[in-house]
Structures are given as C-alpha cells and as structure tokens.
Amino acid sequence: MTGEAKERITFDDNALSMQLYGQNNANLKLIERELGLSIHARGNELTLVGTQDVVALGRSLLEQLYSLGKKGAPLDQADIARAVGVLQGDRRTALKEVFHDHVLVGSRARPVAPKGLAQKRYIDAIRQQDIVFGVGPAGTGKTYLAMAMAVRALMDKQCKRIVLARPAVEAGEKLGFLPGTMAEKVNPYLRPLYDALHDMMDFERAEQLVERGIIEVAPLAFMRGRTLNDSFVILDEAQNSTGEQMKMFLTRLGFDSKAVITGDVTQVDLPTGQRSGLLEARDLLGEIPGISFCFFTEVDVVRHPLVQQIIKAYDRRDAERLNSKPK
C-alpha cells in the first residue's frame, strides 16, 4: 500500500492516553522515529500522517498499546520499543500474547518474559518440542529464557532436575594448564550459568538445589555415559562443541526429558579446521519432527542499544572479508 494517508484515533481515558504519550510526548516521538510516521496529539485525540501502510501499522500499534495500558501493562519507552519491534516483525501479532506471557517471576522485581517476537516463538517452541536449538548472537536472551523455562518446569514438577552444561573451551586454553582442582578449573566456564540461575531464584534456594543435585552445572565432557530421564537439559555455548560432543549430548536424552541447545555460530573458539557441532546439527537435524531451530539476529538483541550496532559492524567486516577472498 502506498500514498499518503491521515487517520484519527480517539481514546476514552484522558489519564491513560497521557501515560501512553509519555512525558513531553516522548513515547509518541519514539514511535515517529521508528515507523517514519507523523503523530499530532490534541488531548485524547491523535492524528497519524504517513503512507497508508505505515499509518495502518501505527494505528494497530497505538490501539494495542492503549488496550494493554487499560489492563495495567507498563507503557515505558522500553516497552514501547519492544512493541514496535514485535509488530515490525509480524504486524499480525497480538501484542497481548507477547506482553502477558510471563515465563517466571524471579528474584528480581520484573518477571522474565519474552521481549520480542523471536523470543516469543522460542519460548513457544520450548513448550511444544522436546529438543530446541536457539541460534543467534549474544544478548538475544537464548540462554536466559531457557534457564527461566527450566526453573518454571522444575517448580511446576514437570521435571525432577535441571542439568546445565557448557563446553570448557575458551580461546585455545586447555583445562589441564589451569591451576587448581578440576572443580576450580571448570568453574570460570560455568559462571554465566550460575549467574543466570541466581537471577531466577534466591541465592540460598539455588545453592540448596545445587547441593542436593536437583540442579547440576557441569562441563559438557561430564555428560558422557549418562542417560538423563525426567530432566530439563540446557547446553550453552554449543558452537564450541565438536560434532562428536554434540552427538554425545543429544543421545543422553532419556524419557520425559527436554533439551535446549544455545549458541552463536559466529563465535566459534574451536581449533582452526574443526567444524562446530552446532553447525553440523543444524545441517543434519533441521527436518526431524520434534526438533525445532529458532534463529535470532542483531534485531533481537535486548542488551544496551549499542550492542546491536557493534554486532552489525562485525557482521559487515566478516562479509567484506568473505567477499575479498580469491575465488
């Protein structure tokens, strides 16, 4: 749809409409920038001016945000930006399905919830499938959401234990050369998993579950020879697993268990010439029913806004290097 269009929207609650607009119309200005739309506010009435396509998208966005506000959903700038991104990804999406999908109320004030369409699809895949791969750059919430789903499953007695694993590979360093016991050697590699876990529940409760073996955090190599029944298993940083390790991990899955594998194929720390098990799994397993692959891009990054720009810059560099190679 093309051509300029103008539409008016009238809200029936003045106080709520002011909350939607934001202080000094900051939320409306954000929407204008993101959509390329002109919005003129007069009391509880808005006039939208732009191409027909953009005006239709803006109207859907504003009406859905207003409806969410009526039900008590927050309408701060972060939530507005989140809503814009969701509808830009798929304008048929009902925002209430994303905003009201609270995976877990953790130890922090804000609940763990999907912050975009890709995260919503990822969560739904974890609910529906037994094996899910989350592939994409850092900061897209792959591991964090998987951890939240695991804790939720444990609380709801859908599983009896959580197993969290990572390959102990880091820029060519080998565990044998590090000082200390084996536990002391692998702990730095597993620290991000502990950090996420302590975000989900009180520190004391988490430590009790770890001590009792209900939550286990271990290097990937420790999975060999085991069968994991009634478990929610997460493999993080899977791009640093070899093909043999990935096969070993996937074949550990027992009855009434679920596995989530996360990784970023652009950050492989394996020795040169050794193919990532995550890349191999993507090629081999993509058509198997019951296995789902969810892909994230820099658009789905939910860290500091500069992180998106950093990822784009490195992607451009990698593309230039690839194109400059002799054919």
C-alpha positions, 0 to 999 in steps of 0.5 A: 500500500502506498500514498499518503494517508491521515487517520484519527484515533480517539481514546476514552481515558484522558489519564491513560492516553497521557501515560501512553504519550509519555512525558513531553510526548516522548513515547509518541516521538519514539514511535515517529522515529521508528515507523517514519510516521507523523503523530499530532496529539490534541488531548485524547485525540491523535492524528497519524500522517504517513503512507497508508501502510505505515499509518495502518501499522501505527494505528494497530500499534497505538490501539494495542498499546492503549488496550494493554495500558487499560489492563495495567501493562507498563507503557515505558519507552522500553516497552514501547520499543519492544512493541514496535519491534514485535509488530515490525516483525509480524504486524499480525501479532497480538501484542497481548500474547507477547506482553502477558506471557510471563515465563517466571517471576524471579528474584528480581522485581520484573518477571522474565518474559519474552521481549520480542517476537523471536523470543516469543516463538522460542519460548513457544517452541520450548513448550511444544518440542522436546529438543530446541536449538536457539541460534543467534548472537549474544544478548538475544536472551537464548540462554536466559529464557531457557534457564527461566523455562527450566526453573518454571518446569522444575517448580511446576514438577514437570521435571525432577532436575535441571542439568546445565552444561557448557563446553570448557573451551575458551580461546585455545586454553586447555583445562589441564594448564589451569591451576587448581582442582578440576572443580576450580578449573571448570568453574570460570566456564560455568559462571554465566550459568550460575549467574543466570540461575541466581537471577531466577531464584534466591541465592540460598534456594539455588545453592540448596538445589545445587547441593542436593543435585536437583540442579547440576552445572557441569562441563559438557565432557561430564555428560558422557555415559549418562542417560538423563530421564525426567530432566530439563537439559540446557547446553550453552555455548554449543558452537564450541562443541565438536560434532562428536560432543554434540552427538554425545549430548543429544543421545543422553536424552532419556524419557520425559526429558527436554533439551535446549541447545544455545549458541552463536555460530559466529563465535566459534573458539574451536581449533582452526579446521574443526567444524562446530557441532552446532553447525553440523546439527543444524545441517543434519537435524533441521527436518526431524519432527520434534526438533525445532531451530529458532534463529535470532539476529542483531534485531533481537538483541535486548542488551544496551542499544549499542550492542546491536550496532557493534554486532552489525559492524562485525557482521559487515567486516566478516562479509567484506572479508568473505567477499575479498577472498580469491575465488 
